[in-house]
Amino acid sequence: MTYYDFNEDKHLDVCQNIEVGLKAEYELHPELTDNLCIFGLENAAIAIKQKFGYAKNEKVTNHPLLGGVIEWCVTIGMERIGAINDLTLKEYVARIEKIKTSVKIHSTYGARGYYDFIKEYV
């Protein structure tokens, strides 16, 4: 596994934008767990691809706890892709994946370990 420094990411601010929305969703829904957040991020990646005409055969969940996660990620993507700092759809989806990896890592500290981690920084 290659070590990747978050600080070397020229689109680090995009990750921070996404995390602001995730924090809000965790606070709005105390029953939102890291595993559900991971599922929401996976669906958000599909949803943003669909906005650009891709992933047409993939389905986005309508789970009530995940609507805000998906909607937030799509909104940020639509605002940023092609508009700020030459962010591409591929790069944006990679940022979603990066956050998903972080959620997985922090979920080892409890059902809402990721929220416990980001609430101090976001």
Secondary structure, DSSP 4 states (H G I P E B T S, - for coil): -----GGG-TTHHHHHHHHHHHHHHHHH-TT--HHHHHHHHHHHHHHHHHHTT--TTS-----TTTHHHHHHHHHHHHHHTTTSTT--HHHHHHHHHHHHHHHHHHGGG-TTHHHHHHTTT-
